[in-house]
Amino acid sequence: MNTKTVLIAFCFITGCICLISYYTEKEYSSEEMSELAIDRHQEPLRLLWEFRFEQCDHTTFPYFAVEDDKIYAHQSSDILYCLSAETGKIAWTQVMDGILSSPLTVADGNIYVVSEKEYPDGYRQSSSFHCLDAQRGTVRWEIKGGDFDEDFTVCDDKIYVYNGGWRCLRAATGEEVWSSSVDRAFYSPAVGEGKVVIGAHEPGSQQYKIYCLDAATGSLLWELEDDNTSSAVAIYNGCIYNFNAFGVQLIWARHTILSWKMGKSTVILGGAL
């Protein structure tokens, strides 16, 4: 490849980058967006429908989940809505015994959600876990008066949720399969490859840990100290990815060996199996 060819290729690539940067960094008004869409032979965006919650708390954001042709939503009130995704019309509503406080998970025709309710003294709260029929909105089963965390995971017909300790419940019935006393998590636990991984904080201390449990039995496989920050974790292809304020860590799922870590100013390489 001669110098002229390289120069032409360089100019072409530079021009493409500048053009992409112009369109991605420029702020457009709604009129400009419509004109831009028309220029690109696309229909301009338009509002198809809108829905307003009956009880609206402007200090919170709504939670919603989309499954098939339905939208399930709540606005941190005691009402759960099911809307038509096509028209926005209400298919059904269900008034719950408490304020809905968690994201919604829809799986196998069921909706899973946590609610909170204050004790008469106004200082303490109890929480409940609910399973509802996604088609009709009727309650299939519920566990009331617990200490359920808002972050939970539904996977392979099981629910992994904190309730004064970690619990594994059967998704169809709410029956407890196992329990564990490891610490409360900051985010939903990661479940996969036969393991439950939890980024947790030891109460009353600055100690942060990552716990790995056996998904079938709840037994503790290993634990690893974290970088004094809350952690969101994920499992993929035999590895655990730990995301925190210091960066990203990769941990081998079978052991506590730290393979690598990318932080704000450090890269650490570790041992291989």
C-alpha positions as CSV (number, residue, x, y, z in Angstrom):
1,M,0.0,0.0,0.0
2,N,1.6,3.3,-1.1
3,T,1.6,6.6,0.7
4,K,-1.2,8.1,-1.4
5,T,-3.6,5.2,-0.6
6,V,-2.8,5.5,3.1
7,L,-3.5,9.2,3.1
8,I,-6.8,8.8,1.3
9,A,-7.9,6.1,3.8
10,F,-6.8,8.3,6.7
11,C,-8.8,11.3,5.4
12,F,-11.9,9.1,4.8
13,I,-11.8,7.6,8.3
14,T,-11.2,11.1,9.9
15,G,-14.2,12.5,8.0
16,C,-16.4,9.7,9.2
17,I,-15.4,10.2,12.8
18,C,-16.0,13.9,12.5
19,L,-19.5,13.3,11.0
20,I,-20.4,10.8,13.7
21,S,-19.2,13.2,16.4
22,Y,-21.2,16.0,14.9
23,Y,-24.4,14.0,15.0
24,T,-23.9,12.4,18.4
25,E,-22.7,15.5,20.3
26,K,-25.0,18.1,18.8
27,E,-28.2,18.8,20.8
28,Y,-31.4,18.9,18.8
29,S,-34.8,20.4,19.4
30,S,-37.9,18.3,18.8
31,E,-38.4,20.0,15.5
32,E,-34.9,19.3,14.4
33,M,-35.2,15.7,15.5
34,S,-38.3,15.4,13.3
35,E,-36.6,17.0,10.3
36,L,-33.5,14.8,10.8
37,A,-35.7,11.7,10.9
38,I,-37.4,12.8,7.7
39,D,-34.1,13.5,6.1
40,R,-33.0,10.0,6.9
41,H,-36.2,8.6,5.3
42,Q,-37.7,7.7,8.7
43,E,-41.0,8.6,10.2
44,P,-40.7,11.2,13.0
45,L,-41.3,10.0,16.5
46,R,-44.8,10.6,17.9
47,L,-46.6,9.9,21.1
48,L,-48.8,6.9,20.8
49,W,-50.4,7.0,24.2
50,E,-49.7,8.0,27.8
51,F,-50.8,6.8,31.2
52,R,-50.9,8.8,34.5
53,F,-50.8,7.1,37.9
54,E,-53.7,7.8,40.2
55,Q,-51.3,8.2,43.2
56,C,-48.2,9.9,42.0
57,D,-45.2,10.5,44.3
58,H,-43.0,13.0,42.5
59,T,-40.0,12.1,44.8
60,T,-39.8,8.5,43.3
61,F,-39.5,6.9,39.9
62,P,-42.0,4.3,38.7
63,Y,-41.0,0.7,38.3
64,F,-42.2,-1.3,35.3
65,A,-41.6,-4.5,33.5
66,V,-42.7,-5.5,30.0
67,E,-43.7,-9.0,29.1
68,D,-45.4,-10.0,25.8
69,D,-48.1,-7.4,25.2
70,K,-48.4,-6.2,28.8
71,I,-46.7,-3.5,30.9
72,Y,-46.7,-4.0,34.7
73,A,-46.0,-0.9,36.7
74,H,-46.2,0.8,40.1
75,Q,-45.3,4.3,41.4
76,S,-44.3,3.4,45.0
77,S,-47.9,3.3,46.0
78,D,-50.2,0.4,47.0
79,I,-51.6,-0.1,43.5
80,L,-50.1,-2.4,40.9
81,Y,-51.1,-1.8,37.3
82,C,-51.3,-4.0,34.2
83,L,-51.5,-2.0,31.0
84,S,-51.9,-2.9,27.3
85,A,-48.5,-2.2,25.7
86,E,-50.3,-1.3,22.5
87,T,-53.0,1.1,23.8
88,G,-52.0,2.0,27.4
89,K,-55.4,1.0,28.6
90,I,-55.7,-0.7,32.0
91,A,-56.1,-4.4,31.9
92,W,-56.3,-4.8,35.6
93,T,-55.3,-3.2,38.9
94,Q,-54.5,-4.8,42.3
95,V,-54.5,-3.0,45.6
96,M,-51.8,-4.4,47.8
97,D,-51.5,-4.5,51.6
98,G,-48.6,-2.0,51.8
99,I,-46.5,0.3,49.6
100,L,-44.8,-1.4,46.7
101,S,-41.1,-0.7,47.0
102,S,-39.2,-2.9,44.7
103,P,-38.6,-3.4,41.0
104,L,-41.0,-5.9,39.3
105,T,-39.8,-9.3,38.0
106,V,-42.0,-11.2,35.6
107,A,-41.3,-14.9,35.0
108,D,-43.3,-17.9,33.9
109,G,-46.6,-16.1,34.1
110,N,-46.0,-14.6,37.6
111,I,-45.1,-11.2,38.9
112,Y,-42.8,-10.9,41.9
113,V,-42.6,-7.7,44.0
114,V,-41.9,-6.5,47.6
115,S,-44.1,-4.2,49.6
116,E,-43.5,-2.2,52.9
117,K,-45.8,-1.4,55.7
118,E,-45.1,0.8,58.8
119,Y,-45.7,-0.4,62.3
120,P,-48.0,1.7,64.5
121,D,-45.1,3.4,66.2
122,G,-44.1,4.9,62.8
123,Y,-40.4,4.0,63.3
124,R,-40.2,0.5,62.1
125,Q,-41.2,-1.2,58.9
126,S,-42.2,-4.7,57.9
127,S,-42.0,-5.9,54.4
128,S,-43.8,-8.6,52.5
129,F,-43.0,-10.7,49.3
130,H,-45.8,-11.2,46.8
131,C,-46.4,-13.5,43.8
132,L,-49.3,-12.5,41.5
133,D,-50.8,-14.1,38.5
134,A,-49.7,-11.9,35.5
135,Q,-52.9,-12.5,33.5
136,R,-55.5,-11.7,36.2
137,G,-53.6,-9.9,38.9
138,T,-54.7,-12.2,41.7
139,V,-52.3,-13.1,44.5
140,R,-50.9,-16.6,44.1
141,W,-49.0,-16.6,47.3
142,E,-47.3,-14.1,49.7
143,I,-45.1,-14.0,52.8
144,K,-46.1,-11.1,55.1
145,G,-44.4,-9.4,58.0
146,G,-40.8,-10.1,57.1
147,D,-37.6,-8.1,56.5
148,F,-37.5,-8.6,52.7
149,D,-34.9,-6.6,50.7
150,E,-35.9,-4.8,47.6
151,D,-33.2,-6.4,45.5
152,F,-33.9,-10.1,44.6
153,T,-33.2,-12.5,41.8
154,V,-35.5,-15.0,40.1
155,C,-33.7,-17.8,38.3
156,D,-34.6,-21.4,37.3
157,D,-37.8,-21.6,39.3
158,K,-36.2,-20.2,42.4
159,I,-36.2,-16.9,44.2
160,Y,-33.1,-15.6,46.0
161,V,-34.0,-12.9,48.4
162,Y,-32.8,-11.4,51.7
163,N,-35.3,-11.8,54.6
164,G,-33.3,-11.4,57.8
165,G,-30.8,-13.7,56.1
166,W,-30.6,-15.1,52.5
167,R,-33.4,-17.3,51.5
168,C,-34.0,-19.5,48.5
169,L,-37.7,-19.9,47.8
170,R,-39.6,-22.0,45.3
171,A,-41.0,-19.5,42.7
172,A,-44.3,-21.5,42.3
173,T,-45.2,-21.8,46.0
174,G,-42.9,-19.6,48.1
175,E,-41.7,-22.6,50.0
176,E,-38.3,-22.2,51.5
177,V,-35.6,-24.4,50.1
178,W,-32.6,-23.2,52.2
179,S,-31.4,-20.2,54.2
180,S,-28.0,-18.6,54.8
181,S,-26.8,-16.1,57.4
182,V,-24.4,-14.2,55.2
183,D,-24.7,-10.4,55.1
184,R,-27.2,-8.2,53.3
185,A,-26.4,-7.2,49.7
186,F,-26.4,-3.8,48.1
187,Y,-27.6,-5.1,44.8
188,S,-29.5,-8.2,43.5
189,P,-27.4,-11.4,43.9
190,A,-25.9,-12.9,40.7
191,V,-27.1,-16.4,40.0
192,G,-25.6,-18.8,37.5
193,E,-23.6,-21.9,36.9
194,G,-24.8,-23.4,40.2
195,K,-23.7,-20.4,42.3
196,V,-25.2,-17.4,44.1
197,V,-22.8,-14.5,44.4
198,I,-23.5,-11.7,46.8
199,G,-21.7,-8.3,47.2
200,A,-22.4,-7.6,50.8
201,H,-21.7,-5.2,53.7
202,E,-21.1,-6.4,57.3
203,P,-23.5,-4.4,59.5
204,G,-21.8,-1.9,61.8
205,S,-18.5,-2.0,60.1
206,Q,-16.6,-0.8,57.0
207,Q,-16.1,-4.4,55.9
208,Y,-17.3,-5.4,52.4
209,K,-17.2,-8.9,51.1
210,I,-18.1,-11.0,48.2
211,Y,-19.8,-14.3,49.1
212,C,-20.2,-17.3,46.8
213,L,-22.9,-19.8,47.8
214,D,-23.9,-23.2,46.4
215,A,-27.3,-22.4,44.6
216,A,-28.7,-25.9,45.4
217,T,-27.9,-26.0,49.2
218,G,-27.0,-22.5,50.2
219,S,-23.7,-23.6,51.7
220,L,-20.8,-21.1,51.7
221,L,-18.2,-22.0,49.1
222,W,-15.9,-19.0,49.6
223,E,-15.8,-15.4,50.6
224,L,-13.5,-12.6,49.5
225,E,-12.8,-9.1,51.0
226,D,-13.8,-6.2,48.7
227,D,-12.3,-2.7,48.3
228,N,-14.4,-1.0,50.9
229,T,-17.2,-0.2,48.6
230,S,-20.6,-1.7,47.6
231,S,-20.5,-4.2,44.8
232,A,-22.7,-5.3,41.9
233,V,-21.7,-8.7,40.7
234,A,-22.3,-10.8,37.5
235,I,-21.5,-14.3,36.5
236,Y,-20.5,-15.3,33.0
237,N,-18.5,-18.2,31.5
238,G,-17.0,-19.4,34.7
239,C,-16.0,-16.0,35.9
240,I,-17.4,-13.5,38.4
241,Y,-17.3,-9.8,37.5
242,N,-17.3,-7.4,40.4
243,F,-18.2,-3.8,39.7
244,N,-17.5,-1.2,42.3
245,A,-16.4,2.4,42.8
246,F,-12.7,1.3,42.2
247,G,-13.3,-0.3,38.9
248,V,-13.9,-3.9,37.7
249,Q,-12.5,-7.2,39.1
250,L,-12.5,-10.6,37.5
251,I,-12.6,-13.5,39.9
252,W,-12.5,-17.2,39.0
253,A,-15.9,-18.7,40.1
254,R,-14.4,-21.8,41.6
255,H,-11.9,-20.1,43.8
256,T,-11.1,-16.8,45.5
257,I,-8.2,-16.1,43.1
258,L,-8.3,-12.6,41.8
259,S,-7.4,-12.9,38.1
260,W,-7.3,-9.2,37.2
261,K,-8.5,-5.9,38.3
262,M,-9.0,-2.6,36.5
263,G,-9.3,0.5,38.7
264,K,-8.8,4.2,38.3
265,S,-5.0,3.9,38.3
266,T,-4.1,0.3,38.8
267,V,-4.0,-2.9,36.8
268,I,-3.2,-6.1,38.7
269,L,-2.5,-9.4,37.1
270,G,-2.9,-12.6,39.2
271,G,-2.5,-16.3,39.1
272,A,-4.2,-18.6,36.6
273,L,-5.8,-22.0,37.4
